[in-house]
């Protein structure tokens, strides 16, 4: 039986060549022979609200069984961390992959209260054997400082700082696929 990869996309438009659409399509193509890749549409991504994304995430949990690999891109990564640190999902999570995610509350530009993590969120995360953080060093959409905060909060994570300034990864993210395939 194939493991399931649940991919939670970014905020913003999600049409062709927008948001996480290219990254999700890349992962589906790359992983389809060994994994069941699920990429649900999250509600109102251009004006996201945590409670609505949480409800959609819970709907997705209820469809899953067995070992699950979670991948969150940008806002999707924050949502996964918030959900996992505040709720008690009844799933076995074998890996968590966070890509270019904002750390809400960092400064005045990043103040969406409904997405802010608890100060000690990391202490409430379930046991996850493999946790990875990916972020481009010169990114302008979500500055690398966000990655550094997550790195401090999650010292058990495998860090994948990336050269360049990508946020949307239109051509995919091979190291992410390789890390998932190694699980």
N, C-alpha and C positions, 0 to 999 in steps of 0.2 A: 504494500500500500504506500502511495506517495505521501510525503509530508506536505502540509499546506504552508504556503507563504502568504501571509495576509499583508498586503501593501496598502498603507494609508497615505493618501496624496497630500499635496501642499494646499494652502489656501490660494485664492485667486482663480482666474479663468482656467478651465481644464479642457478646452477644445484641442483640436489637432495642433501640435507644435506649441502648446501652451501648458504652463504649470508642470505637473508631474507626468503628463501624458506620454512623452517620449521615453522617460525613464521606466515607467510602468510597462510600456510595450517592449522595451529592450529586455527587461527581466522576464516577461512572459515568454518571449522567443528563446532566450538563453537557457531558461530553467525548465521549460515545458516537458522535457523527457523524464526528468527526475522529481519534479515538484508540481503540485497543483497550486498555481498562482491565482490568488483572488484579489481583485482590485475594485472594491466597492466605490460607488460615487457617494461622496459625503455631501450632506445638505448645504446648500447655499454657500459654496466655497468663496464667492466674491464678497460675502459679508458673513463670515463664519461666527457661530456661537457655540461655545463649548458644550452646553447642555444638549444641543441638537446633534453634535458630533458624537457625544457620549452615548446618546440613545441609539444612533446608527451603529456605533461600535458594539454595543450590547446585542443588537440584532445580528451582527456578524458572528459574535462569539457563539450565539445559540445555534448556529449552523455548522460549527466546527467540532471536531473530535480528534483525539490522538495528539501527537506532538505538533505544535504550531511554531512557525518562525514568523516573527513580526518585523516589518520594515516600515519605518516612518520617514517620509521626506518632508523637510521644512516644518510647517505647522503640524503635519501628520506625526512627526516624531515627538513634538511637544505634547500632542494629544495622547499618544501612547504612554509617555512617561507619567503624565498627570493621571490618566485612567488607572494605570497599573499601581501607582502609589496611593490612590485614594479608594480603590474598589478591590474586590477579591474575586477576580475571574477564576472560574473553575476549569482551567485549561493547563496543560503542561506546555510551558514555553521553553523551547530548546535554544532559541537565539533571539536577540533583539538588536536591530540594526537601525541606527539613528543617523540621518543624512541632512547636513546643513540646517539644523533646527535652531530656531531662535530661543533664547533664554529670556522669557518675558519678565519684565520688571527690572531688567539690567540698568536701563537709563530712561530718560524721559521719552525717547522715541519708541520704546518697547513696553507699553503700558496697557495692554489688554488684560484687565483684571481677571476675566473669566479663564484665561489661559496661564496665569501665573501659578507656578508650582509652589508647594509648601516649602519653607526654608530648609527643612530636613527631609525632603521627598525621598532621597536616596535610601533612607533608613526604612522606608515603608514598601520598597519594591519587593516583589516576590523573588525567590532564588531563581536566577536565570544563568545557566552555565556559560553562555557566550553572549557578550555585550560588545558592540562595536560602534565607534563614533567616526563619521566621515565629514570633512569640511575643507573647502578650498581656502588656502592661505590668504589669497588676495581678493576674496569675494567682497562684493559691494552691497548685495541685497541683505544678507545676514552676515555681518562682519565676523572675522575669525575669533574675536573676543568671546563670542557666545560659545564656541567650541572649547575655549580655554576654561570657561566656567564649568561646563559639563565635565570636562576632563578632571577638574579639581573635585567635583561632587561625586564622580564615578571613577575612582582610581582603579577599579577592577576591569575597566573597559580597555579593549584593544583600540588604540588610537590610529586613525588613518588620515593624517593631514595630507591634503592633496595640493600639488602645485597648480597655479593658475587661479582663475576667478570664476569658475563655473558654479552655478546654483541649480540650474534646471537639468543639466546633464543630458542635453539633446541627443548625444551620441552614446548614451549609456554610461555605465560605471563598472567596467570589467572587474576591478578589485572587489566590489561588492558581490557580484555574482560568484567570483572565486571563493570568497569567504563563506557564502551561503553553501556552495557546493561542498566545502570541506566539512560541514557539520555532519 
